[in-house]
Amino acid sequence: MNIAFFSAQKYEQPFFNAHNLANHTLRFFSEPLNTLTAKLAEDCQVVCAFVNDDLSAEVLATLSALNVKLVTLRCAGFNNVDLAAANSLGLPITRVPAYSPEAVAEHCIALMLTLSRKTHKAYNRVKEGNFDLNGLLGFNLHNKTVGVIGTGKIGQALCRILSGFGANVLAYDPAPSIETLNYVPLDLLLTQSDIISLHCPLTPETHHLIDDAAYEKMKKGVMLINTSRGALVDTRATIAALKSKTLGYLGLDVYEQESELFFKDMSEEIIQDDEFQRLLTFPNVLITGHQGFFTQEALQEIAHITHQNIEQLVQNQPFTNQVLP
């Protein structure tokens, strides 16, 4: 079979090649999938898309007209897919529901510790021969109250790690399922937490979950971590919360308009996103470019599950990881 990979990066190609046991023809396109590039999938039976690719009704219709039989996402999130359109076209959508929850959870901890202990600033100081500790005062995670919003596999992994630090973990999920977690109402979590970490999918209900009203309920100086989806957080409201010092620390691995920025080298460009540029001016903001998933273990699992999804098409088997509307 011919398989078109969109938004393909050099780092992932060896993993997909290594797991290509059926010797499919893999075509790696660095271009993102959208209305202009969908035609690159001509003569391909499968399209493999990534987190910021455009899988709108128009793009899906183009793929279907090209006789694409499967769109498989090499990620867990599917908020960029028009599932109703895919269903009407008879075009199955599969994904990788869990590759390495620990990878993302550990990245959350890295953001928390970097912000709290200011290790990124200390590193730069020491490189310049400056060993002054003024301005580097941090705080312990031990005994802090950490609110985890969303207790899927990543949220659960984070809760386990936090318990090892001796943190007091509060959890919120509209469908609580873990007996050992201390579930509380969302408003209580927002008011009681010293640190809040987001681990929920992006849906119409969770869009801008963290907005002006949410910030009004939070403690002064709270830390917010988002490694889920950028649009869970209202950027404009976040900038206002940083200016008022309601938000004392902000760690982002995702961003509301990241599709125009992330997974690209923009170092020689003038970034046109004024809100993103404003975020970078705050000394208590740490942003990484959607690398929470980025470990060897995670990439191996992503490649393995993706090829497994494709093999189910080849064998005319039910899709284990199909996303339904």
C-alpha positions, 0 to 999 in steps of 0.5 A, spaced: 500 500 500 502 507 498 501 511 505 502 519 505 505 522 511 503 529 512 507 534 516 512 529 517 519 530 521 525 527 520 526 525 527 520 520 526 521 517 519 526 512 522 521 509 527 515 508 522 520 505 517 523 500 522 515 498 524 514 497 516 514 490 516 509 489 511 513 493 506 508 498 504 511 504 500 511 510 505 511 517 502 513 523 507 511 530 506 513 535 510 507 539 508 501 540 512 495 537 510 490 542 508 486 543 502 492 545 497 496 539 499 491 534 499 492 532 492 499 529 494 495 523 497 493 521 489 495 514 488 495 513 496 490 508 500 492 511 507 493 518 509 497 519 516 496 525 519 498 529 525 495 534 530 495 540 527 493 537 520 487 540 517 481 534 516 475 539 515 470 536 511 473 539 504 479 536 505 476 529 507 472 530 501 478 531 497 481 525 500 475 520 499 475 522 491 482 520 491 480 513 493 483 514 500 481 508 504 483 510 511 486 516 515 490 514 521 492 520 526 499 519 529 496 522 535 491 521 540 487 528 539 482 528 534 479 535 535 482 537 528 477 532 524 470 533 522 468 526 524 461 527 521 463 529 514 468 522 515 462 518 517 458 521 511 463 519 506 465 512 509 472 514 511 474 511 517 479 515 522 483 511 527 488 514 532 493 512 537 489 513 543 495 512 548 503 511 546 506 514 553 502 517 558 508 517 562 512 522 557 507 527 557 506 527 565 514 527 566 514 533 561 509 536 566 513 535 572 519 538 568 515 544 567 513 545 574 520 544 577 523 549 572 518 554 573 518 553 581 526 552 581 528 557 575 533 552 573 532 555 566 535 562 569 540 559 573 543 555 567 544 561 563 547 565 569 552 560 570 554 560 563 556 567 564 559 566 570 554 569 575 553 565 581 548 570 584 542 566 587 538 573 588 531 572 584 532 564 584 528 563 590 523 557 589 518 553 592 517 545 594 512 541 590 512 537 597 505 539 601 503 543 595 496 542 592 496 540 585 489 540 581 489 535 575 483 537 570 482 530 567 484 523 569 485 519 563 491 515 562 496 522 562 492 525 568 493 518 572 500 518 570 501 525 573 497 523 579 502 518 581 508 522 580 505 527 584 504 523 590 511 521 590 513 528 591 508 528 597 503 533 593 496 534 595 492 532 589 485 534 587 482 531 581 476 533 577 473 529 571 466 529 569 466 522 569 470 520 575 473 513 574 479 512 579 477 510 586 484 512 589 483 519 587 480 525 591 475 528 586 472 535 587 468 539 583 471 544 578 470 550 582 473 547 588 479 545 585 480 552 582 480 555 588 484 551 592 490 549 588 497 552 588 498 548 581 493 547 576 495 542 570 490 540 564 489 533 561 482 534 558 481 533 550 478 539 546 471 539 545 466 545 545 465 544 552 472 545 554 474 550 549 476 556 553 475 552 560 480 557 563 478 564 562 477 570 565 471 567 570 476 561 572 482 566 573 477 570 578 476 563 582 484 562 583 489 563 588 493 569 587 500 567 584 497 560 582 501 556 577 498 553 570 500 548 566 497 546 559 500 540 555 493 538 552 490 542 547 492 550 546 484 552 546 483 550 553 486 556 555 483 563 553 490 567 551 487 574 552 485 572 559 491 569 560 495 575 559 491 579 563 491 574 569 499 575 568 499 582 568 495 582 574 499 577 578 493 572 579 497 567 575 504 567 578 507 561 573 505 559 566 508 553 563 505 551 556 507 545 551 501 547 547 498 554 544 491 556 541 494 558 535 500 553 535 499 550 528 502 557 525 508 556 529 510 549 532 514 544 529 517 549 524 524 553 525 521 560 525 528 563 528 529 567 521 522 569 521 518 575 524 512 572 528 506 575 526 502 573 532 502 578 537 499 574 543 504 569 543 510 574 542 506 578 549 507 571 552 514 571 551 515 577 554 513 575 561 519 572 566 514 567 569 512 564 563 515 557 560 513 555 553 515 549 549 513 547 542 509 541 543 514 536 545 511 533 551 510 526 547 517 527 544 521 521 547 524 514 544 519 510 547 513 514 545 515 515 538 516 507 538 509 506 540 506 511 535 509 508 529 507 501 532 500 502 533 499 506 527 502 500 522 497 496 526 491 501 524 493 500 517 494 492 517 487 492 520 485 495 513 489 491 509 486 484 513 479 487 513 479 487 520 475 491 525 479 498 527 481 497 534 482 505 535 477 508 530 474 514 532 467 515 531 462 521 531 
